[in-house]
Amino acid sequence: NAGVKAAIIGFFLIALLLILWYRLPGLIAVLALSFYTAILLAIFKLLPVTLTSAGIGGFIISLGMAVDANVLIFERMKEEIKKGHSISDGIHDGFKRAWSSVRDSNTSSIITSIILFWLGTPLIKGFALTFGLGVLVSMFSAITVSRIFLFALGIKKSNSLTRFLFSSGFTRT
């Protein structure tokens, strides 16, 4: 119960931070993370996976990986927009530039989870399974779901409002 409670509190704190820091993209990330959570819990139900404390730990760490992927993408988007690109081009280039980092970090995590599952005790296998599945789903949610939502906004022109919504932190630009 404590692990589940920690995961719920952590999710809400992460959601708040993402929205405050990344504004509109942060809200999109929270929606993508909600999809991530729903998809992963559905997979856990289908397989069926018993969520021990180690499994909950794997789930929480993979949630962190999903957040990390979104942060990488949004930071790249910000850089492109600061260079003077339009919001639409910034979104496109941000995903393109972040892809190799997201791919490499998730690939190494998946390899690690396979090794842990293969060589681990039953407790470690539970962690490895939830972590590995979580990383796979997080790649989907960060790269696909976030991208679809951001492009669905249909922002073609940059103005002061869109620049504010796509900037970050507590600055005005």
Order of alpha helices (4+ residues) and beta strands (2+ residues): alpha-alpha-alpha-alpha-alpha-alpha-alpha
